[in-house]
Amino acid sequence: MRAAILAIGTELTTGQIINRNAAWLASRLSDEHIIVSEQVTVADIHFDIMGALERLATTNDFILTTGGLGPTTDDFTREVHATWLGEKLEFRQSSWDAINDRLGRLGVKVAQSNRQQCYFPQSAVTYENPKGTAQAFAYEKKIDKKSVWISVFPGPPQELEATWESGGARDILDRMRRSGRVEKTKLFRWGVVGRSEAELGERVEEILKGTGLLTGYRPHSPYVEIKVWCPEKDLKKHESVIAALDQYLKPNTIVKDGEDLVDLILSSLLKKPRALRILDQATAGVLSERLIQGMRATEYRSLQEQITIVTGRSEISSDDFDFSVHSLAVDGSWIVQFGVDSEKFSTPYPKMAFEDRNRRYIAEISLHQLLERLK
């Protein structure tokens, strides 16, 4: 099963904005063991969009496009799709009613130009957009002896993600599975720190040798994420080798299966509310920023009044804080203190050569210690 991602927008090709959508979609598809063969970006030019669709359709089973569904004159993606499909665009009253309802509830005047967002190829199915006025749509195109399924999503990232979650994902993935070319798999993931990607890769491949299991590696400081895909029908068969891999990675594993330390910490504080005063004198604000960024999420904003964070070299005694992190020496060692309990740690990286990586490593280890003490 092969899928391609086509991002449409002159703002992308000219470098005005970064193409976050392609990375987000590719991650979702990869989790389903679907090979993303290409990520292509084209400007708002009819000829280029048509050419990209034509080329991608020859080597892929699914094409996911983003962008060009707005209400202005440069938003003509739907017209290109209809032309390529060989169908006329038809007006759908249900989409117009949805736009009027959404904008009415927000107190926004509905412009007649919004009507162009209600036209779709005749055979297309539509997906609800909870975050905007541009509904996504999808259709099937037959090319020679094969069929290609094309899904067309809005460009703003929050609208793409909301449309995907509200039904687009379920429909697309169901179609992929029904095609018989997508095998149900379980994805195992380990977030490992303190070991190099090369060292981990050698040992992981050695443990899994002969199994035929697909592996993946993603370094993102201070982590190396290890990914192993196992067909669901073979889970019992590979149970012992997965257990052996888990045992090898355990000493350096901080999170598993896509968990995030900050999310786990904040979830814990929501379940068992308590005031928390944190002193960070070792990470130059990295630890603090991790927590602050997490608390920006809607579900955790209430915690902003419960958590106090002080960074930098403060004259305040650590005794005045519930949790503190202190850098000790040039060798990279530091102390994590929670109440009266403290523990010393050392970084595996040469301090001067990897200063930023050290700070991120110290922050994650310290957050992990905080989580353990909150349990």
ABEGO torsion letter per residue (X at the ends): XBBBBBBBEAAAAAGABBBAAAAAAAAAAAAAGBBBABBBBBBBBAAAAAAAAAAAAAABABBBBBEGABABAABAAAAAAAAAAGBBBBBBAAAAAAAAAAAAAAGBBBBAAAAAAABBBAABBBBBBAABABBBBBBBBBBEABBBBBBBBBABAAAAAAAAAAGAAAAAAAAAAAAGABBBBBBBBBBBBGBBAAAAAAAAAAAABGAGBBBBBBBBOABBBBBBBBBAAAAAAAAAAAAAAAAAAAAABABBGGBBAAAAAAAAAAABBBBBBBBBAAAGGAAAAAAAAAAABAAAAAAAAABBBBBEBBABBAAABABBBBBABAAGBBBBBBEABBBBBBBABBAAABAAAAAAAAAAAAAAAAAAAAX
